[in-house]
Amino acid sequence: MSFHTRIMGAALAGATLAFATAASAETLRLGHDQPEAHGYQEVGVYLDKRLKEELGDDWAVTIFPGAQLGNEMAMLDSVIAGNLDMSIA
């Protein structure tokens, strides 16, 4: 299994757990520290596409590339605090 495939699988698994208790539309925030041309961005775009296919257009993933929300540790702290839904590091 490639690294990219493992990342996508982990992202989808995390998203599935997040939706298990959700009852209404949601926009999830995903942060990463790489440029938009990186595979992390592709994972976010793929996740957004799959969510729309499975749950409808009421669900979306807003992607914040290039450390817009801080470095890896800052984003991890934000995930732990509940201020950021997902981070790829």
Buried (B, 14 or more C-beta within 10 A) or exposed (E): EEEEEEBBEEBBEBBEEEBEEEEEEBEBBBBBBBEEEBBBBBBBBBBBEBBBEEBEEEBBBEBBBEBEBBEBEBBBBBBEEEEBBBBBE
